[in-house]
Each structure stands twice: as C-alpha cells, then as structure tokens.
Amino acid sequence: MRFWTFLGWPLIVVPVVIDYFGAFLNQLVIATNRGTFPVLAPNCTIKTSFMEVHTCMTPDSHLKFLADWISLGNIVASPGDLLLWLADAIQGPCFYVWLAVILFMALQYQRVSRSN
C-alpha cells in the first residue's frame, strides 16, 4: 500500500512544477530584456507599443536561447512556451491516473478489511 501512496504524489506535483518552471523562464527573459520578449523571426516587423511585450530580437537582446526562436510552422515559440504546453497536455491525464490509483488503493483496502 505505501508503495502506491509514495508514487502517487508525482502525478500531481510534476505537471505543476513544469508549468511554473516554463512561466519562470518566460518571465526571466522579460525581466532581463527590460519588459520585452525578443522574437527571432525572418523579416521581423513587430512594432513595439505600450501594451505589446514581443519585439524583434537584436544583438542587444539578452537570454536569446530562452526567447522565441523555435519555429513551429506558423508560430515561433520559446523553451518556456514548450514547457507550458507540455504541462497543459499532461495535467489532465496525470490527474485521472492519480485518481484511478487512489480508487484502486481504496478498493484494495476495503477488500483487505473485509477479509480480516
């Protein structure tokens, strides 16, 4: 019984940690680039406005490897974005697996209690 209890908590915690780490990476890029998020795109024509965070990547941009540079067809993403998408994709399935494990443990406990 304890073995399953110990293995159950990562199903809930790991997606949340991945989510927060992805958000942290994106915020780190914004903080080091004075409130903007550099984007590496061919023929970049992003016009920076008061409310717009994204801007074209320049030689003066910081933490370029954490900025938006991963081309995925129509969009350009950052490593932080990929972590956020991964967390979103696995949170639901991990929760349902965790719930199934908890229900299985409850049924096993009930079965053992009845036999004693």
C-alpha positions in Angstrom: 0.0 0.0 0.0 2.7 2.5 0.9 4.5 1.9 -2.4 1.5 3.2 -4.4 0.9 6.1 -2.0 4.5 7.2 -2.4 4.3 7.0 -6.2 1.0 8.9 -6.4 2.2 12.4 -5.5 4.4 13.0 -8.5 1.4 12.6 -10.8 0.0 15.8 -9.3 3.2 17.7 -8.5 5.3 17.2 -11.6 2.9 18.9 -14.1 2.6 21.9 -11.8 6.4 22.2 -11.4 6.9 22.0 -15.2 4.2 24.7 -15.6 5.8 27.0 -13.1 9.3 26.5 -14.5 8.1 27.4 -18.0 6.4 30.5 -16.7 9.6 31.4 -14.7 11.8 31.0 -17.9 9.5 33.4 -19.8 9.4 35.9 -17.0 13.2 35.7 -16.7 13.5 36.7 -20.4 11.1 39.6 -20.0 12.9 40.8 -16.9 16.4 40.7 -18.4 15.2 42.5 -21.6 13.5 45.4 -19.8 10.0 44.3 -20.2 10.1 43.0 -23.7 10.2 39.4 -25.1 12.5 39.1 -28.1 11.3 37.1 -31.1 13.6 35.6 -33.8 11.6 35.6 -37.0 12.6 36.2 -40.6 11.7 39.7 -41.7 10.6 40.6 -38.2 8.3 43.6 -38.3 6.8 43.7 -34.8 6.1 47.2 -33.8 6.5 47.8 -30.1 3.6 49.5 -28.5 2.8 50.3 -24.9 0.8 47.0 -24.4 2.9 44.8 -26.7 5.6 42.6 -25.0 7.0 41.0 -28.1 9.8 42.7 -30.0 12.2 41.7 -32.7 15.4 40.1 -31.5 18.5 42.3 -31.8 22.2 41.8 -31.0 21.5 43.7 -27.7 18.8 41.1 -26.6 19.6 39.0 -23.6 19.0 35.3 -22.9 18.3 34.7 -26.6 18.3 30.9 -26.1 15.2 31.3 -23.8 13.4 33.8 -26.1 11.1 32.9 -29.0 13.3 31.2 -31.6 11.8 27.7 -32.1 9.9 27.8 -35.4 6.8 25.6 -35.4 5.2 26.4 -38.7 3.0 29.5 -38.3 4.3 30.3 -34.8 7.6 30.9 -33.1 7.9 29.6 -29.5 10.3 29.7 -26.6 11.5 26.8 -24.5 9.3 28.2 -21.7 6.3 28.0 -24.0 7.1 24.4 -24.8 7.2 23.6 -21.1 3.9 25.4 -20.6 2.3 23.4 -23.4 3.7 20.1 -22.1 2.3 20.9 -18.6 -1.1 21.7 -20.1 -1.0 18.4 -22.1 -0.2 16.2 -19.2 -2.1 17.8 -16.3 -5.4 16.2 -17.1 -4.1 12.7 -17.9 -1.9 12.7 -14.8 -4.8 13.7 -12.6 -7.0 10.9 -13.9 -4.2 8.4 -13.5 -3.7 9.6 -9.9 -7.5 9.4 -9.3 -7.5 5.8 -10.7 -4.6 4.8 -8.4 -6.4 6.3 -5.3 -9.6 4.5 -6.2 -7.7 1.2 -6.8 -6.0 1.6 -3.4 -9.3 2.3 -1.7 -10.9 -0.8 -3.2 -7.8 -2.9 -2.2 -8.0 -1.5 1.4 -11.7 -2.3 1.5 -11.1 -5.8 0.2 -8.4 -6.5 2.8 -10.5 -5.0 5.6 -13.4 -7.3 4.8 -11.3 -10.4 4.7 -9.9 -9.7 8.3 
